[in-house]
Amino acid sequence: MYINTHFWTVIKVGYLSARIAFYILVSTNMNKNFKSSKMLRNSNFRGFKNRYEKERPAPTKFQIFKQSLKTIAKEYCTESSICGLKHIVDDKTPSIERVIWIIMLIGALVCSISLIWETFDKYNRAPLVTTQMPEGIPVNSIIFPAIGICTTNRISKRAVDALAKELLKAERNKKYNEQTMLTLLYGLGQLYDLQPVNENIVSSMRLHLALGDYDVHELIKNLTPSCEDLLIRCAWNDDPKNCSELFDFRLTMNGYCCTFNYLRQSDSEFEDVNGTARSIDMYKYGNKSSFDFDQGLKILMRINENDDFFRNMPLQGAQLQFSDAYDFPDAPSGSFGMQIIRPNVQMTVMVIPTYTTASSDIRHVPVRLRGCLFYDESSYLPFYTHSDCMLKCRVLFLLSKCNCIPFNMLKMANTRTCDLRDVACLRRYYAQSITIRPEIEPLPPELELELVEGGISCPMCFPTCSKTTYNYDFINVNIYPENLNTAPNSERDTWLLGANFTGTSIVHVKYARETVDFFRQSVIMKWFDLFSDMGSTCGFVTGFSFVSVLEFLYFFVIKLIREINATRKRNRIANTLQTNTPYIVNSEFEPIGRYRAIYWNELTAVTHAHQM
């Protein structure tokens, strides 16, 4: 399609150029033939013409403009710096040579337009270039990724037993016993897993009434297994640490989990009201590590099978979550990685970061063309990241459909958190909310978007121009607790001294190499580079330059206006002379033209002749 459009554009330009050149050629020949004619020297014809011109009306404005334009065009071609134009209008140039010059000029014009079109199209289609810097940057200059640990058991049996006993004390729950109340409380899992359930066994509305007045966030937080029960030993950069110093109990897409290096300030609000809490300077802070065998984060965790009540997946173990330190851990919004670790496994996670920075020179390029946004460039968010934009788009979609926000998403101001009454609505729109429709036409049928009612559209969300992304390699090795428990302390690492390995797993997260792949994004050419290339092309092919533009404007603006005014003045004088002296033959007066140069010696000779 593009080739056809380009081809026909060049053909049209060539056709128009040929018509203009033909018009100039014909006009020149007509003027030449007209001037060489002897008909006006016939006295009878001259007298007839004189009487006719006396009665002929004054020329119109359009005729004056047309005649002036013809005069200026010929003068421009005669004096233009563009090679070849003067030969077309020169009366002494044979016709065959004029035709040759016209063909050459049209070919040069078509060639110039074609090359300029290609240059501009290259700039328009791919204005940015991403270059990998060979030296990279050291890994200790970037922030370590945020890490979350969530047990697959999302509701603690001890905590739910205590809740059941507390609820049975209420008057509204006298019809339940402890077993039926536990069966009813199993329905709290619907806040995690929105798959359809048998309402005769687990009724959302009956559970909602049994709970009475409750806050969803506080309820879920109190029922989630604690970090103290999950994390046994921790170390950061080979220094043993208390796990409570490194980990916080924070909200993620899987509910409340134990998080490390998650630097977002609040879980309760999606964005700050004044937008001042987040800035680009915050990426200077946070936990950092270096490349070495013992560097990074080490965790010894124990998964208590006896405390299981509700699992969000049919696996025993824990979910390891990886995300950007300032992005909410949310898989559909990007900036998220996850891996399941089973009991009696040692997992080594090799982190491979990539750092991309964008030059400020690309800010003038339209967003649709460059395909990214800077942190301070979006009106949708006070501090823009691609993950936050996608998350907000999904939140607003569910808010519009169910009039609430799920508890495992960041809450927005003046909104309600979804409770058990809203499970049916969330179940209805959940699949659609996690499917982002790409902004391409036509949509590939392989996406099968009709299964999720077309997904949702987030056209305002572009990748972040400057960002750090992380890739992960996972290495799993089975461990044998009975052998590790018998190992003496002299053979153990410092952070594992005296540890009991029964029912445990070990996680070690560290960098895979010493340097980070560093990419720089900049414009492929700046605006003055584009004009320089276009000027070079025009100058090489046709001799056209910036001075030629000024010359063209001078002739067809200033001199054209001057010529129009002069023509009008001549017509007024001629009309006055015709009225007052009817016997003067107008055809004898020729318009003032350009005469040859007069030299001083000629003036001197004339003076001497008069003196003699």
Phi and psi in degrees as a GROMACS rama.xvg file:
@    title "Ramachandran Plot"
@    xaxis  label "Phi"
@    yaxis  label "Psi"
@TYPE xy
-65.3981  -40.077  TYR-2
-64.9619  -43.4624  ILE-3
-60.9921  -45.6122  ASN-4
-60.9333  -44.5103  THR-5
-62.1401  -44.1887  HIS-6
-61.6231  -49.0063  PHE-7
-67.4396  -31.7307  TRP-8
-63.5454  -44.5259  THR-9
-63.2738  -41.0238  VAL-10
-61.6447  -44.5893  ILE-11
-61.9208  -44.0818  LYS-12
-61.4857  -44.3791  VAL-13
-61.4483  -40.7401  GLY-14
-63.8614  -47.0122  TYR-15
-63.5191  -39.8092  LEU-16
-63.4799  -39.968  SER-17
-64.215  -39.89  ALA-18
-64.6457  -43.7428  ARG-19
-62.7798  -44.5891  ILE-20
-63.7346  -41.2393  ALA-21
-62.8196  -39.2045  PHE-22
-63.4879  -44.2253  TYR-23
-63.0528  -42.8411  ILE-24
-62.3513  -47.001  LEU-25
-64.9504  -42.1322  VAL-26
-62.0436  -40.0668  SER-27
-64.399  -44.4018  THR-28
-65.1713  -39.8728  ASN-29
-63.2351  -43.9883  MET-30
-62.7304  -38.769  ASN-31
-65.0609  -46.0134  LYS-32
-65.7511  -36.7165  ASN-33
-67.3541  -39.4896  PHE-34
-69.6467  -33.5047  LYS-35
-80.0794  -7.74661  SER-36
-71.6735  144.488  SER-37
-104.059  8.8911  LYS-38
-66.6567  -35.6522  MET-39
-70.2848  -13.833  LEU-40
-84.6264  -6.32525  ARG-41
-74.9966  124.709  ASN-42
-65.3795  -36.8123  SER-43
-66.0991  -45.8553  ASN-44
-63.9027  -37.3775  PHE-45
-65.2794  -39.0767  ARG-46
-66.81  -40.3982  GLY-47
-63.393  -43.1082  PHE-48
-63.8869  -36.1539  LYS-49
-65.5702  -43.2383  ASN-50
-66.8219  -36.0291  ARG-51
-67.4748  -43.3536  TYR-52
-67.1155  -25.9404  GLU-53
-65.9862  -31.4618  LYS-54
-95.621  -12.6274  GLU-55
-71.3438  136.347  ARG-56
-68.1365  160.202  PRO-57
-65.9984  146.18  ALA-58
-62.69  147.05  PRO-59
-77.4675  170.776  THR-60
-62.7739  -37.6645  LYS-61
-66.7523  -41.0419  PHE-62
-63.6827  -40.8466  GLN-63
-62.9351  -43.757  ILE-64
-63.47  -42.0323  PHE-65
-63.9041  -44.6929  LYS-66
-66.156  -39.9066  GLN-67
-67.0799  -39.9785  SER-68
-63.6732  -38.6331  LEU-69
-64.8302  -41.7864  LYS-70
-64.4289  -46.2048  THR-71
-66.7898  -37.3683  ILE-72
-62.5405  -43.0934  ALA-73
-65.6782  -42.4529  LYS-74
-64.0443  -38.8613  GLU-75
-63.3324  -45.4265  TYR-76
-63.0816  -33.9209  CYS-77
-69.1915  -38.7705  THR-78
-108.719  2.61031  GLU-79
-66.8528  149.019  SER-80
-79.1973  -8.08378  SER-81
-76.9486  124.009  ILE-82
-65.9728  134.688  CYS-83
103.212  -24.9785  GLY-84
-66.4984  -36.433  LEU-85
-67.1086  -27.3263  LYS-86
-72.6817  -22.4343  HIS-87
-74.2195  -35.8169  ILE-88
-100.718  -1.99856  VAL-89
-72.9512  126.473  ASP-90
-65.7547  -24.5068  ASP-91
-83.7548  -9.42234  LYS-92
-79.7246  127.389  THR-93
-61.5616  156.337  PRO-94
-62.8456  -39.4779  SER-95
-64.0041  -36.5715  ILE-96
-69.5943  -36.0416  GLU-97
-62.4649  -43.0009  ARG-98
-60.8068  -42.4113  VAL-99
-62.6684  -43.8726  ILE-100
-64.0007  -39.3471  TRP-101
-62.1586  -43.9469  ILE-102
-62.8571  -43.4074  ILE-103
-65.0334  -41.6066  MET-104
-67.9177  -39.04  LEU-105
-65.2949  -41.8839  ILE-106
-62.1508  -42.2411  GLY-107
-64.922  -39.3028  ALA-108
-65.3414  -43.9942  LEU-109
-63.5858  -41.384  VAL-110
-63.6416  -42.6032  CYS-111
-63.833  -45.5626  SER-112
-63.6095  -38.8425  ILE-113
-63.8585  -44.8748  SER-114
-67.3211  -39.9848  LEU-115
-65.0476  -40.8036  ILE-116
-59.1945  -44.9145  TRP-117
-63.122  -41.6035  GLU-118
-64.5353  -46.5623  THR-119
-66.713  -37.7199  PHE-120
-66.6766  -37.4139  ASP-121
-63.2107  -41.891  LYS-122
-66.5063  -38.4025  TYR-123
-74.8389  -35.32  ASN-124
-82.7079  -36.9098  ARG-125
-138.399  73.3592  ALA-126
-76.403  -13.5542  PRO-127
-111.942  151.429  LEU-128
-133.813  135.233  VAL-129
-107.216  122.236  THR-130
-115.877  131.957  THR-131
-85.6282  124.359  GLN-132
-79.657  122.676  MET-133
-64.5502  -28.4098  PRO-134
-79.5402  -22.0288  GLU-135
65.1267  -169.605  GLY-136
-135.048  151.839  ILE-137
-68.415  147.69  PRO-138
-68.1545  -23.5585  VAL-139
-76.654  2.65001  ASN-140
-98.6018  -2.70707  SER-141
-118.363  161.462  ILE-142
-76.7401  140.133  ILE-143
-67.4039  144.076  PHE-144
-64.8871  155.314  PRO-145
-75.5156  140.975  ALA-146
-126.929  130.827  ILE-147
-121.236  143.041  GLY-148
-123.979  117.913  ILE-149
-127.364  125.065  CYS-150
-69.5008  147.439  THR-151
-66.9525  -21.8543  THR-152
-82.381  107.855  ASN-153
-91.1388  -12.7012  ARG-154
-128.888  123.084  ILE-155
-75.0688  132.313  SER-156
-66.1771  -37.5233  LYS-157
-62.747  -43.5146  ARG-158
-68.0668  -38.9125  ALA-159
-73.9199  -30.2911  VAL-160
-63.9549  -42.6984  ASP-161
-65.1979  -38.047  ALA-162
-66.2675  -40.3131  LEU-163
-62.1107  -42.9593  ALA-164
-64.8605  -36.5501  LYS-165
-68.6483  -40.1005  GLU-166
-69.5256  -32.4062  LEU-167
-66.9869  -16.1232  LEU-168
-76.9851  -18.9125  LYS-169
-75.1597  146.284  ALA-170
-63.899  -33.2681  GLU-171
-69.8225  -14.2756  ARG-172
-111.881  22.1014  ASN-173
-65.0156  -24.0995  LYS-174
-77.8818  -8.11136  LYS-175
-102.318  148.782  TYR-176
-106.203  -177.985  ASN-177
-63.5189  -39.4209  GLU-178
-68.5362  -45.0559  GLN-179
-67.3019  -32.5613  THR-180
-67.6329  -39.9367  MET-181
-64.1852  -39.3847  LEU-182
-62.5585  -40.3347  THR-183
-67.4477  -40.2564  LEU-184
-69.5117  -17.7808  LEU-185
-61.0441  -22.7903  TYR-186
-66.9002  -12.5764  GLY-187
-62.7602  -21.6866  LEU-188
-62.5673  -17.9394  GLY-189
-65.3523  -21.7638  GLN-190
-70.9515  -21.7732  LEU-191
-94.8106  -49.9779  TYR-192
-110.702  113.889  ASP-193
-92.6268  19.1069  LEU-194
-69.8391  148.764  GLN-195
-59.6316  141.911  PRO-196
-129.544  166.015  VAL-197
-76.814  110.241  ASN-198
-66.6168  -21.131  GLU-199
-70.596  -26.4919  ASN-200
-95.1502  -47.7907  ILE-201
-122.662  103.643  VAL-202
-102.232  123.042  SER-203
-64.5487  -42.0549  SER-204
-69.673  -41.1462  MET-205
-64.2683  -37.7721  ARG-206
-68.089  -38.5748  LEU-207
-60.7888  -42.2648  HIS-208
-69.7164  -35.9802  LEU-209
-68.1716  -33.9017  ALA-210
-73.1043  -24.7527  LEU-211
73.5993  -137.373  GLY-212
-87.354  115.238  ASP-213
-144.331  154.118  TYR-214
-104.282  123.295  ASP-215
-60.6165  -44.534  VAL-216
-62.4699  -45.7142  HIS-217
-66.3236  -39.0003  GLU-218
-62.4492  -50.1666  LEU-219
-65.4805  -39.659  ILE-220
-63.348  -39.8116  LYS-221
-72.736  -24.9879  ASN-222
-91.7645  -10.4975  LEU-223
-79.7741  136.75  THR-224
-53.8717  138.028  PRO-225
-80.4001  159.952  SER-226
-68.0413  -30.8818  CYS-227
-63.6065  -33.1321  GLU-228
-79.7036  -24.0298  ASP-229
-91.4546  -44.0706  LEU-230
-96.7248  125.842  LEU-231
-102.04  -54.093  ILE-232
-133.235  147.849  ARG-233
-142.201  154.547  CYS-234
-149.969  143.751  ALA-235
-128.909  119.639  TRP-236
54.391  45.5523  ASN-237
70.1071  10.4329  ASP-238
-107.012  119.951  ASP-239
-59.9323  134.947  PRO-240
-133.694  151.492  LYS-241
-70.1386  130.098  ASN-242
-60.4644  -30.521  CYS-243
-68.0069  -21.0109  SER-244
-78.0514  -27.4671  GLU-245
-95.9891  -30.0313  LEU-246
-112.817  145.582  PHE-247
-121.188  155.511  ASP-248
-94.2975  97.8946  PHE-249
-125.723  162.079  ARG-250
-81.4947  135.563  LEU-251
-135.846  -176.166  THR-252
-65.8714  -20.6634  MET-253
-98.0864  18.5749  ASN-254
95.1868  -155.042  GLY-255
-83.6879  128.887  TYR-256
-137.561  169.779  CYS-257
-87.1184  117.967  CYS-258
-119.33  142.965  THR-259
-119.856  132.533  PHE-260
62.5766  24.4391  ASN-261
-88.6905  106.906  TYR-262
-100.379  5.07814  LEU-263
-64.6314  139.255  ARG-264
-73.2956  -37.6469  GLN-265
-138.103  144.317  SER-266
-96.3435  -17.1646  ASP-267
-87.9774  -20.9509  SER-268
-122.111  138.743  GLU-269
-70.8961  -40.4603  PHE-270
-146.77  152.138  GLU-271
-72.7704  145.637  ASP-272
-63.1293  -44.8615  VAL-273
-92.6565  -9.70923  ASN-274
69.6583  16.8214  GLY-275
-97.8454  -8.12828  THR-276
-75.574  -21.7549  ALA-277
-118.57  139.131  ARG-278
-154.066  170.887  SER-279
-65.9689  -23.5312  ILE-280
-66.9876  -20.6646  ASP-281
-67.2161  -20.7659  MET-282
-74.8858  -2.38016  TYR-283
-82.1211  -13.5807  LYS-284
-112.972  174.912  TYR-285
109.913  165.11  GLY-286
-69.2662  134.257  ASN-287
-127.283  152.817  LYS-288
-135.699  172.233  SER-289
-125.445  175.082  SER-290
-90.1659  114.648  PHE-291
-167.759  163.337  ASP-292
-62.108  -40.5508  PHE-293
-97.3565  3.42783  ASP-294
-81.3557  169.452  GLN-295
97.231  -162.783  GLY-296
-105.639  132.984  LEU-297
-124.652  136.262  LYS-298
-138.078  134.946  ILE-299
-112.072  116.975  LEU-300
-122.601  151.905  MET-301
-124.119  127.938  ARG-302
-102.604  115.441  ILE-303
-89.0364  105.83  ASN-304
-69.3645  -26.0713  GLU-305
-72.5583  -11.4339  ASN-306
-101.369  10.008  ASP-307
-72.9382  136.073  ASP-308
-133.156  -47.9645  PHE-309
-140.553  124.896  PHE-310
-106.005  137.775  ARG-311
-84.856  -2.07742  ASN-312
-152.944  150.628  MET-313
-78.1056  51.8216  PRO-314
-138.506  145.798  LEU-315
-96.1334  131.529  GLN-316
148.021  -148.291  GLY-317
-142.572  153.241  ALA-318
-96.8018  128.219  GLN-319
-96.9934  123.259  LEU-320
-110.612  138.826  GLN-321
-129.409  131.529  PHE-322
-154.443  173.566  SER-323
-65.9741  147.001  ASP-324
-62.3341  -25.4607  ALA-325
-111.3  2.76833  TYR-326
-100.925  143.318  ASP-327
-66.7455  129.828  PHE-328
-66.8496  101.825  PRO-329
-148.687  115.275  ASP-330
-62.8762  -48.9521  ALA-331
-63.2989  -20.1677  PRO-332
-91.7422  -1.36424  SER-333
87.7671  -177.222  GLY-334
54.4833  47.8795  SER-335
-153.425  139.293  PHE-336
-138.206  151.793  GLY-337
-145.929  145.595  MET-338
-148.863  141.819  GLN-339
-93.9653  132.418  ILE-340
-115.267  128.602  ILE-341
-92.7329  163.166  ARG-342
-62.9994  152.466  PRO-343
61.9186  39.8095  ASN-344
-133.386  137.877  VAL-345
-104.371  119.128  GLN-346
-111.924  127.354  MET-347
-106.956  123.252  THR-348
-106.306  115.362  VAL-349
-95.3618  115.873  MET-350
-92.2057  127.411  VAL-351
-120.076  95.1791  ILE-352
-82.9913  156.305  PRO-353
-134.609  128.519  THR-354
-112.708  128.054  TYR-355
-124.317  128.629  THR-356
-122.783  146.756  THR-357
-114.463  135.836  ALA-358
-70.9306  146.831  SER-359
-67.7396  -11.362  SER-360
-66.55  -20.6247  ASP-361
-84.69  -1.866  ILE-362
-63.4793  -30.7135  ARG-363
-75.2841  -14.5734  HIS-364
-76.3779  132.734  VAL-365
-55.2168  144.773  PRO-366
-59.2129  -41.6303  VAL-367
-61.5531  -28.7694  ARG-368
-84.1245  -42.9633  LEU-369
-82.9833  -24.1523  ARG-370
72.5414  29.1862  GLY-371
-157.054  164.651  CYS-372
-129.885  145.414  LEU-373
-82.3149  167.559  PHE-374
-61.1863  -33.0698  TYR-375
-106.473  22.1687  ASP-376
-109.147  -4.11959  GLU-377
-108.129  136.808  SER-378
-84.2151  -8.88002  SER-379
-78.0976  -31.2509  TYR-380
-137.713  143.002  LEU-381
-67.0122  -32.4862  PRO-382
-131.45  110.509  PHE-383
-88.3115  130.843  TYR-384
-136.101  152.431  THR-385
-63.2469  -39.4982  HIS-386
-63.3728  -44.8686  SER-387
-64.0886  -37.4805  ASP-388
-64.8611  -45.6239  CYS-389
-64.6341  -39.4758  MET-390
-64.8863  -43.7673  LEU-391
-64.9617  -38.3244  LYS-392
-60.7646  -42.7396  CYS-393
-68.7696  -39.8936  ARG-394
-62.3653  -44.836  VAL-395
-65.9955  -32.9012  LEU-396
-64.3299  -49.745  PHE-397
-66.1056  -33.7842  LEU-398
-64.5834  -37.5528  LEU-399
-72.7287  -29.0542  SER-400
-88.2548  -41.2616  LYS-401
-114.058  -3.03635  CYS-402
60.5835  30.7711  ASN-403
-162.066  169.8  CYS-404
-119.793  130.282  ILE-405
-56.2114  150.599  PRO-406
-65.7782  -25.5807  PHE-407
-91.9501  25.1207  ASN-408
-126.657  157.237  MET-409
-64.1135  135.375  LEU-410
-83.2434  145.657  LYS-411
-105.145  158.34  MET-412
-64.6438  143.456  ALA-413
60.3736  36.4122  ASN-414
-128.442  164.895  THR-415
-107.133  142.687  ARG-416
-83.3238  133.799  THR-417
-62.6436  137.72  CYS-418
-119.448  -164.256  ASP-419
-65.9753  -21.1036  LEU-420
-69.4244  -22.4458  ARG-421
-99.8465  6.14142  ASP-422
-61.5535  -41.0837  VAL-423
-62.1342  -41.9154  ALA-424
-67.5171  -43.0925  CYS-425
-63.1578  -39.1037  LEU-426
-63.1376  -34.1731  ARG-427
-69.4842  -36.9731  ARG-428
-112.672  4.42282  TYR-429
-64.0851  -48.5238  TYR-430
-61.3687  -37.8745  ALA-431
-68.7599  -35.0171  GLN-432
-70.9466  -23.7954  SER-433
-96.952  5.37715  ILE-434
-112.878  111.125  THR-435
-94.2592  122.083  ILE-436
-77.5179  126.114  ARG-437
-68.4156  148.888  PRO-438
-88.8805  64.3927  GLU-439
-133.725  152.065  ILE-440
-134.66  132.417  GLU-441
-79.5562  159.418  PRO-442
-74.6118  133.855  LEU-443
-63.033  132.778  PRO-444
-65.816  -19.2284  PRO-445
-65.8911  -19.649  GLU-446
-70.5279  -22.8824  LEU-447
52.8666  45.0382  GLU-448
-67.9923  -18.4631  LEU-449
-65.1134  -20.1578  GLU-450
-72.2106  -21.2874  LEU-451
-120.373  31.461  VAL-452
56.217  34.9711  GLU-453
86.2463  -1.77231  GLY-454
67.6482  -162.895  GLY-455
-123.528  152.812  ILE-456
-105.58  131.642  SER-457
-129.373  68.5241  CYS-458
-67.8636  -15.3271  PRO-459
-83.3041  -5.22289  MET-460
-99.4364  113.962  CYS-461
-117.51  157.387  PHE-462
-57.8371  154.625  PRO-463
-78.0617  134.206  THR-464
-63.1279  -47.2324  CYS-465
-110.938  123.512  SER-466
-159.04  164.519  LYS-467
-118.754  123.866  THR-468
-113.982  154.064  THR-469
-127.379  134.867  TYR-470
-114.362  154.661  ASN-471
-134.263  137.558  TYR-472
-114.889  134.992  ASP-473
-115.932  130.742  PHE-474
-122.842  118.352  ILE-475
-109.009  135.637  ASN-476
-135.31  130.193  VAL-477
-70.5383  141.161  ASN-478
-118.047  155.905  ILE-479
-119.915  100.093  TYR-480
-55.2152  -37.2254  PRO-481
-63.4332  -33.1525  GLU-482
-76.9138  -40.2777  ASN-483
-67.3998  -33.8349  LEU-484
-67.8  -24.7669  ASN-485
-88.5359  -7.44525  THR-486
-71.3574  134.83  ALA-487
-70.9302  159.518  PRO-488
-62.0025  -25.8508  ASN-489
-67.0859  -21.1443  SER-490
-100.598  4.19685  GLU-491
-103.673  155.95  ARG-492
-68.7732  158.45  ASP-493
-58.3139  -42.1694  THR-494
-74.4588  -10.1674  TRP-495
-108.24  12.9459  LEU-496
-64.1127  127.399  LEU-497
75.2652  9.28922  GLY-498
-79.1468  146.45  ALA-499
-100.381  121.719  ASN-500
-94.3587  6.22439  PHE-501
-66.6038  124.687  THR-502
67.39  25.5187  GLY-503
-110.345  169.607  THR-504
-137.836  153.947  SER-505
-120.894  134.432  ILE-506
-125.355  131.897  VAL-507
-129.506  114.399  HIS-508
-108.892  122.539  VAL-509
-152.139  166.818  LYS-510
-74.2375  146.368  TYR-511
-87.0095  -19.7803  ALA-512
-152.678  173.685  ARG-513
-82.7955  -29.3865  GLU-514
-118.896  158.858  THR-515
-106.057  137.838  VAL-516
-61.8983  123.636  ASP-517
-116.181  121.359  PHE-518
-118.34  139.447  PHE-519
-118.937  128.816  ARG-520
-107.126  125.94  GLN-521
-146.639  173.361  SER-522
-75.0841  142.554  VAL-523
-69.2807  -31.0847  ILE-524
-156.327  143.566  MET-525
-83.5683  172.696  LYS-526
-62.2136  -35.8298  TRP-527
-74.791  -26.7137  PHE-528
-67.1181  -40.3131  ASP-529
-61.2175  -47.8411  LEU-530
-67.2509  -32.4834  PHE-531
-65.4581  -43.28  SER-532
-64.0791  -42.1811  ASP-533
-64.5405  -41.4143  MET-534
-65.6974  -38.6366  GLY-535
-63.684  -41.4418  SER-536
-62.8901  -47.6652  THR-537
-64.1488  -41.1607  CYS-538
-66.9792  -36.6822  GLY-539
-73.2466  -38.1073  PHE-540
-89.1837  -45.1003  VAL-541
-118.972  -6.51163  THR-542
77.9429  14.17  GLY-543
-83.3775  138.883  PHE-544
-144.988  -178.636  SER-545
-63.9814  -34.3812  PHE-546
-63.8246  -33.5146  VAL-547
-64.166  -33.9838  SER-548
-65.3378  -46.9635  VAL-549
-62.4732  -38.9305  LEU-550
-62.6813  -44.0307  GLU-551
-61.7986  -45.4765  PHE-552
-63.8071  -38.1441  LEU-553
-62.582  -46.2304  TYR-554
-69.9399  -46.3958  PHE-555
-94.1273  6.70089  PHE-556
-121.587  -65.3591  VAL-557
-69.5199  -54.0444  ILE-558
-69.5688  -30.5514  LYS-559
-65.9654  -44.0398  LEU-560
-62.5171  -41.2341  ILE-561
-63.7451  -41.3212  ARG-562
-67.146  -38.6236  GLU-563
-63.5543  -43.8272  ILE-564
-64.8773  -40.2904  ASN-565
-65.7203  -39.7344  ALA-566
-64.05  -42.6694  THR-567
-61.4916  -40.0622  ARG-568
-65.8391  -43.2841  LYS-569
-61.9565  -39.7328  ARG-570
-65.5103  -38.6326  ASN-571
-64.7307  -41.8723  ARG-572
-64.5869  -42.9252  ILE-573
-63.4502  -41.3102  ALA-574
-64.1495  -37.7598  ASN-575
-65.8723  -43.0397  THR-576
-65.5092  -37.4327  LEU-577
-64.395  -35.4218  GLN-578
-74.1613  -41.6203  THR-579
-86.877  -37.3268  ASN-580
-125.567  84.2015  THR-581
-69.3691  -15.5275  PRO-582
-87.5719  -2.9163  TYR-583
-77.2951  129.851  ILE-584
-86.3485  114.829  VAL-585
-67.6736  -25.6035  ASN-586
-70.5782  -15.8505  SER-587
-75.5519  -19.6596  GLU-588
-87.7464  123.448  PHE-589
-105.528  145.848  GLU-590
-63.7603  148.719  PRO-591
-65.2848  125.914  ILE-592
-118.305  -162.289  GLY-593
-98.8675  119.36  ARG-594
-99.7842  165.806  TYR-595
-70.4986  163.51  ARG-596
-69.4332  142.669  ALA-597
-106.225  127.02  ILE-598
-97.3342  158.32  TYR-599
-64.561  -31.4654  TRP-600
-68.7447  -29.878  ASN-601
-67.8594  -42.5934  GLU-602
-62.026  -38.4387  LEU-603
-65.6413  -41.716  THR-604
-62.571  -40.4334  ALA-605
-65.2064  -38.6942  VAL-606
-64.6818  -42.9855  THR-607
-63.8855  -36.5921  HIS-608
-64.7561  -39.5508  ALA-609
-68.1138  -35.1851  HIS-610
-67.7894  -35.3272  GLN-611
